Amino acid sequence: MTRVTCIEPGGESVGVEIRDGWSLMQGAKSQGVQGIEAQCGGACACATCHCYVDPAWIGKLPPPGAAESLMLTNVAAEQRPNSRLSCQIRIEPGLEGLVVAFPDRQS
């Protein structure tokens, strides 16, 4: 299990323990983190699990693939250089302490 801090749209910081190998979206939703719609269930087809990765962590993640990059052009909130789809972030022990924020809207 890897501990991740999720900042909900209202600003509340929520610590979650996510099983290694799961997506950030899967783990955060399973623990009730607010601000994630995930309409496609994690298939990288809807952009409703958009998050902002803390700048200190963005370089520690693999870059977005082609499908994710395309879907990021469809996010409802502002797209930023640290925007990612939480369904495409696979949790691993090296991400212990990862911090992500969810925007005020997903659709």
C-alpha positions as CSV (number, residue, x, y, z in Angstrom):
1,M,0.0,0.0,0.0
2,T,1.2,3.5,-0.9
3,R,0.0,6.6,0.9
4,V,-1.2,9.5,-1.3
5,T,-2.6,12.8,-0.3
6,C,-5.6,14.0,-2.3
7,I,-6.8,17.5,-2.1
8,E,-10.5,17.7,-2.8
9,P,-12.1,20.6,-4.7
10,G,-13.1,22.3,-1.5
11,G,-9.4,22.3,-0.3
12,E,-9.7,19.4,2.2
13,S,-6.6,17.2,2.3
14,V,-7.4,13.5,2.5
15,G,-4.7,10.9,3.0
16,V,-5.5,7.5,1.3
17,E,-3.7,4.2,1.2
18,I,-3.8,2.7,-2.3
19,R,-2.9,-0.8,-3.3
20,D,0.2,-0.9,-5.5
21,G,-0.8,-1.6,-9.1
22,W,-4.1,0.2,-8.8
23,S,-4.7,3.5,-10.6
24,L,-4.9,6.6,-8.5
25,M,-8.5,7.1,-9.6
26,Q,-9.5,3.6,-8.5
27,G,-7.9,3.9,-5.1
28,A,-9.1,7.4,-4.4
29,K,-12.7,6.7,-5.5
30,S,-12.8,3.5,-3.4
31,Q,-12.0,5.6,-0.4
32,G,-14.5,8.3,-1.0
33,V,-12.3,11.1,-2.2
34,Q,-14.5,13.9,-3.6
35,G,-14.0,15.5,-7.1
36,I,-13.7,12.4,-9.3
37,E,-16.5,11.4,-11.7
38,A,-14.6,8.7,-13.7
39,Q,-17.6,8.3,-16.1
40,C,-15.7,5.8,-18.2
41,G,-14.5,3.7,-15.2
42,G,-10.8,4.2,-16.0
43,A,-10.6,3.5,-19.7
44,C,-9.0,6.9,-20.5
45,A,-12.1,7.8,-22.5
46,C,-13.8,10.6,-20.7
47,A,-11.3,13.0,-18.9
48,T,-13.5,13.2,-15.8
49,C,-10.8,12.0,-13.4
50,H,-8.6,15.0,-14.1
51,C,-6.1,16.0,-11.4
52,Y,-3.2,18.3,-10.8
53,V,0.0,16.6,-9.7
54,D,2.0,18.6,-7.2
55,P,4.9,20.1,-9.2
56,A,7.4,18.3,-6.9
57,W,6.0,15.0,-8.2
58,I,5.3,15.5,-11.8
59,G,8.9,14.5,-12.9
60,K,8.6,11.3,-11.0
61,L,5.7,10.0,-13.1
62,P,6.0,8.6,-16.6
63,P,4.9,11.1,-19.2
64,P,1.3,10.8,-20.4
65,G,0.8,8.5,-23.3
66,A,-0.8,9.5,-26.6
67,A,-4.4,8.6,-25.5
68,E,-4.1,10.5,-22.2
69,S,-2.6,13.5,-23.9
70,L,-5.5,13.6,-26.3
71,M,-8.1,13.2,-23.5
72,L,-6.4,16.0,-21.5
73,T,-7.5,18.4,-24.3
74,N,-11.1,17.7,-23.2
75,V,-10.9,18.5,-19.5
76,A,-13.6,20.7,-18.1
77,A,-11.3,22.6,-15.7
78,E,-8.2,24.5,-16.7
79,Q,-5.6,22.3,-18.3
80,R,-2.2,23.0,-16.7
81,P,1.3,21.6,-17.3
82,N,0.8,19.3,-14.3
83,S,-2.6,18.0,-15.5
84,R,-3.0,14.3,-15.6
85,L,-5.8,11.8,-15.7
86,S,-5.8,9.9,-12.4
87,C,-6.9,6.7,-14.1
88,Q,-3.5,6.7,-15.9
89,I,-1.4,7.0,-12.8
90,R,-0.4,3.6,-11.6
91,I,0.5,3.5,-7.9
92,E,3.8,2.0,-6.9
93,P,5.9,2.2,-3.8
94,G,8.1,5.0,-5.3
95,L,5.0,7.2,-5.2
96,E,4.8,7.2,-1.4
97,G,3.8,10.7,-0.4
98,L,2.4,11.7,-3.8
99,V,0.2,14.8,-3.6
100,V,-2.6,15.5,-6.2
101,A,-5.4,18.0,-6.3
102,F,-8.8,17.6,-8.0
103,P,-10.3,20.6,-9.7
104,D,-13.7,22.1,-8.9
105,R,-15.4,20.5,-11.9
106,Q,-14.9,17.4,-14.1
107,S,-17.7,17.9,-16.6
